[in-house]
Amino acid sequence: MNTITFNQASASALPISPGAYMLGSGTTSFYVGSSNDLQRRTLEHLNGESNPCLRRKNVQKVWYQTARNEAEAKILEREWYRKYGHECNEREP
């Protein structure tokens, strides 16, 4: 698992590939997700395109891991959802 700071420059350097990600602060995960394009989805979160709960949090970090395809990314998302928390997820993946 890789970690970046939740900002425009770091998000723009993320790979354009499938993967799972978590948004949080310190060692706390607020949201777990997956995408077919990690860079695009993280930038969407930065631009406020996320659920209201997450917009109220002080997100400082993105943890991510690339995957070979969307199916593998979904498997990672479900594992992380159960293991690390999901305070702002609206439903189980």
C-alpha positions as CSV (number, residue, x, y, z in Angstrom):
1,M,0.0,0.0,0.0
2,N,1.3,3.5,-0.9
3,T,0.5,6.8,0.8
4,I,0.4,10.3,-0.6
5,T,-0.7,13.7,0.8
6,F,-4.3,14.7,-0.1
7,N,-3.5,17.6,-2.4
8,Q,-3.7,18.6,-6.1
9,A,0.0,18.0,-6.9
10,S,0.1,14.5,-5.3
11,A,-3.2,13.4,-6.7
12,S,-2.1,14.5,-10.2
13,A,0.9,12.2,-9.9
14,L,-1.2,9.1,-9.1
15,P,-1.4,6.4,-11.7
16,I,-4.2,6.3,-14.3
17,S,-5.0,2.7,-13.6
18,P,-7.5,0.6,-11.6
19,G,-7.0,0.4,-7.9
20,A,-8.4,0.7,-4.4
21,Y,-7.9,3.8,-2.1
22,M,-8.7,5.1,1.3
23,L,-9.1,8.7,2.4
24,G,-8.2,9.6,5.9
25,S,-6.1,11.5,8.4
26,G,-3.3,10.2,10.7
27,T,-4.0,6.5,11.0
28,T,-7.8,6.8,10.6
29,S,-9.6,5.9,7.5
30,F,-12.8,7.8,6.7
31,Y,-13.7,6.4,3.3
32,V,-12.7,3.3,1.2
33,G,-13.3,3.1,-2.5
34,S,-12.1,1.7,-5.8
35,S,-11.9,3.1,-9.3
36,N,-10.8,2.2,-12.8
37,D,-8.7,5.5,-12.7
38,L,-7.1,6.3,-9.3
39,Q,-5.9,9.7,-10.4
40,R,-9.3,10.9,-11.8
41,R,-11.2,9.7,-8.7
42,T,-8.9,11.2,-6.2
43,L,-9.0,14.5,-8.0
44,E,-12.8,14.3,-8.0
45,H,-12.7,13.9,-4.2
46,L,-10.4,17.0,-4.0
47,N,-12.9,19.0,-6.0
48,G,-15.7,18.1,-3.6
49,E,-17.3,15.4,-5.6
50,S,-17.9,13.1,-2.7
51,N,-20.5,12.4,-0.1
52,P,-21.3,15.0,2.5
53,C,-19.8,13.1,5.4
54,L,-16.4,13.0,3.7
55,R,-16.5,16.7,2.8
56,R,-16.8,17.5,6.6
57,K,-13.7,15.5,7.5
58,N,-10.1,16.8,7.5
59,V,-8.7,14.4,4.9
60,Q,-5.0,14.6,4.8
61,K,-3.9,11.3,3.3
62,V,-4.6,8.9,0.5
63,W,-3.6,5.3,0.8
64,Y,-3.8,3.4,-2.5
65,Q,-2.8,0.2,-4.3
66,T,-3.0,-0.4,-8.0
67,A,-4.8,-3.4,-9.4
68,R,-4.6,-5.4,-12.6
69,N,-8.3,-4.7,-13.4
70,E,-11.6,-3.4,-11.8
71,A,-12.5,-6.7,-10.4
72,E,-9.3,-6.9,-8.4
73,A,-9.7,-3.3,-7.3
74,K,-13.2,-4.2,-6.0
75,I,-11.8,-7.2,-4.0
76,L,-9.2,-4.9,-2.4
77,E,-11.9,-2.3,-1.6
78,R,-14.0,-4.9,0.2
79,E,-11.0,-6.2,2.2
80,W,-10.0,-2.7,3.3
81,Y,-13.6,-1.8,4.1
82,R,-13.8,-4.6,6.6
83,K,-10.2,-4.2,7.9
84,Y,-9.7,-0.4,8.2
85,G,-13.1,1.3,8.7
86,H,-15.6,3.1,6.7
87,E,-17.2,5.9,8.6
88,C,-18.2,7.9,5.5
89,N,-19.1,5.0,3.2
90,E,-22.8,5.0,2.5
91,R,-23.0,1.2,1.9
92,E,-20.8,-1.8,2.0
93,P,-19.0,-2.4,-1.3
